[in-house]
C-alpha cells in the first residue's frame, strides 16, 4: 500500500467536504468541489462538468450517507493527486452499497478540485 501523508491530507481535505455535501444532500455544494470540466462517472451514465455532478447527487435519496477510506495514492505530476478509495454508501431504506472510487484531484490556485471521479461496483469476492 502506497499512501503519502501529504497526498492523504490533500485527498481528505477534498473528500471530507464531498462527504459533508453528500451526507447533507447538498448537490450544489458537492458539485462545487469539481472542476468546471470534470469527468464524472457514478453508477449512472457519465457526465462532464459540475451540472452533471449536481444532477447526479440531486437524484440520490435523502438520508444517503458516505464513508470512505483512502487505499492508495499516487502523484502523477505536480499539482495532481490520484486516489483509490473504498467507499460505503448507507441508506435509510435499503442495504449499504460498497464501491471502489478513483479520483484525480488537481490544484487550482490555493484549492484542490476533483477533475476525474469514477466509481466501480465490484462483484462479491473482488478487492
C-alpha positions, -999 to +999 in steps of 0.1 A: +000+000+000+014+034-010-001+063+007+019+095+012+008+115+042+008+148+022-013+131-006-037+116+020-041+151+036-049+166+002-075+139-006-090+141+029-093+179+025-114+175-006-132+143+003-142+154+037-161+183+021-175+159-005-188+136+023-203+165+041-222+176+010-234+141+002-245+135+038-264+168+039-280+161+005-265+194-009-258+186-046-246+221-055-221+220-026-208+187-039-206+199-075-186+230-064-157+206-054-153+195-090-135+213-118-156+230-145-148+202-169-146+172-146-153+138-160-178+122-136-188+085-136-211+075-108-233+044-111-253+060-139-241+073-173-211+096-172-213+134-174-188+162-179-189+193-157-204+205-124-240+205-137-239+167-143-224+162-108-252+183-092-279+164-111-264+130-101-263+138-064-297+155-065-311+122-078-298+103-048-322+095-019-323+118+011-307+102+040-279+087+020-245+089+038-210+082+026-179+069+044-146+064+027-111+051+033-080+060+012-064+028+000-037+041-024-023+074-036-001+084-065+014+118-076+014+115-114+026+152-117+030+184-098-005+196-088-022+162-093-030+136-068-046+103-077-066+084-051-081+050-049-107+046-022-131+022-006-165+039-001-196+027+016-229+045+009-256+038+035-293+044+031-324+047+053-344+021+034-320-004+019-287-022+025-254-004+023-235-002-010-198-008-011-179+006-041-143+015-051-137+051-062-108+065-082-104+103-081-079+126-096-077+159-078-059+189-093-046+221-078-064+253-089-048+283-072-048+276-035-076+249-037-079+213-048-108+202-070-119+168-084-111+165-121-120+129-126-143+107-105-150+070-113-170+045-092-167+008-097-191-017-082-172-049-077-187-083-075-186-101-041-151-115-035-133-089-057-110-065-039 
